[in-house]
């Protein structure tokens, strides 16, 4: 179907056969790499920064940095359309990141995927001509309130674990995190944000 789909709406018919069961292995395809497991223990500098700025909870594997970038998201696993009941793929074109970390990101989305759904993410950076592509998995979702012009509105918060992506995307994402880390100041602890 070449007609333009409304952002956040389902509509791309699912194939007749279901996708293969089991974990996604992007490393098996040429040009894709898996994201390495976190190193243990964290480097002393990271521990100091995390402790001083309060940007890491005891459950986190990596520092999280606030950042807002446009994200397009497509499900890789078919889902059931709530209106028609047919199996299809969801796509959204205008979601935003809330924060980024080495192993995942938090999104603010109009429609949340089901927990456990594999996702194809395209992160649009202002200075990059092509979006960064990643495969991820929705790990949690929740309703969040966002301030509007006149009132608050409900949006979906989505936690995404990054599973892999093309080497170019992973390298650029690593540089982006390094740039965000360099901008962290003691003002973060006081709620003033980044330089």
N, C-alpha and C positions, 0 to 999 in steps of 0.2 A: 504494500500500500504506500503510495507516494504522497497521499494527502497529509497535510500538516495536522498532527495530533495536538490537542489542547494540553499545555504543560500540566504534569501531575496526573493525567488521566491514563487509564489503561486503554488498550485497543489493538495492539499488535497481536494477531492470533498466534497461539502456541503451536509448535509442531505436533504432528500426530503421535510421535513417540516421545516418552518422557526423557529428560536428560539423564546421563549415567549417574548412578548413585556413587557416593564416596567423596573424598576430598578433592578439591580443585588442585591441579598440579600445573601451574603456569610455567614452571621451569622445564616442563617437557616440550614446550613449543619454542621454536627458535626465536631469540630476541627477548624472551621473558625471563625474569629472575624472581626468586622468592625473597621476601624480606627476612634477613637473618634474625635469629633469636636474640633477645637482649643479653648483653654481657653481664656477668655477675662477678663480683659486686660492682656497683656503679663507681665510676672514677671519683676520687676525693673531691675534685672541683665541682662535679655535678651534685654530690651530696651536699656540699656547702651552699651552692646556689639554691637547691631545692629547700634546704632548711631555712635559709634566710628569707626567701621570698614566699614560702608557703605554697609553691606551685606543684607539689607532689604529695599525694596522699599515700598511705601505706599500701593501697591496692595497686597503685600505678607502677608500670615498668619503666616509664620514661617521663621526662619533663613535658608539660603541656604549655603551649604558647598561644595566647589569644591572637586570632587573625581572621579576617573576613574576606573570603574569595568566593567567586561564583563557582558552583559545581553542577555538572549534569550527571544524573544518576539513572542507570538502567538496571533492571533485575536480570540476572542470568538464569534464574530458575523461574519457570512459569508460576503465576499466582492466579487465584480465582477472582474474576471481576465481581465486585459486590453487587453490581446492577444486573448484569446479564447471567452471571453464574458460569460463564465460559472461562477456560484457561487462557491466559494471555501474559504478556510481559508488561511491566510498568515502566514508564519513563517520565522523568521530570527534567526540566531545563533550567530552572532558576532557583536552585537551593543555594544556601550559603554555609560556609564553614564558620564555626564558633571558635574552635581551637584546634591546634595541630600538635601531634607528637610523633616520635620516631615510628611508632607501631600502629597509629590510628589517628582518627580525627572525629570531631563532633560536628554534626550538621544541624542546621535549622531547616526543616523541610516542610512543604505543604502537605505531602502525603508520606507516611512512614512505611517502609517495607516491613515485612514480617521478620521477627527475630530469627536469625539463622540463614536468611536469604543471601545468596551470593550476588554481588553488585559489580557493575562496571562503572567506575567513577572517572570523570574527566574534570580535573582541577584547572580552572582558567586563571592564569596569572597575568596581570596587566602588561608586563614587559615581554611575555613569551608569545611568539606567533602561533604556536600549536599548544593545545592543552596537554597537561601531564595526565597520563592514563594509569589507572590502578585497578586491580581486582581486590575487592574487599568483602567482608561479611558483616551484616548487621548484627551487633551484639546486644543492644538494648534500644528501646524506644520509650519515650514518655511525652506527655503533654506539657508544654511550657507556655507561659504567658509572655507576650511581647508587647511593649508599649506601642500604641498607635497614636495617631494625631489627636483623636478625641477619647479613645478608650483603649483597653487592652484587648488583644485577640489571641486566641490559642493557636499555637503552631506545634509541630512535632519536633522533638529533639531525638536525634539518632546517633548512637555510638557505633562507629565503623572500625573494625579491625582490618588493617591493610595486610593482604596476603602476598601480593607481588605486583609486578608490572614490568614494562620495558626498562632496560638499563638506563636509557636517557632520562626517563621520568624519575626513576629512583635516585639517580645522581643529582638531578636538579632539585628534587624534594629535599635531599640531604643538605644541599647548599642553602635552600630556603630556611630550613630549621636552624642552620648555623647563623644565618643573617638575623633571624628572630632572636636567637640566644644572645647575639652581640648587642642587641638593642635593650635587653633586660637591664633595668636599673633598680636601686633600692626603693624607688617610688612604687614598684609593683606591690611591695608589702603594705604600703599605705593606701593602696587602691588607686594610684594615679596612672598606672599603666606603663606603656613603653615610651622610650625616647623618640 
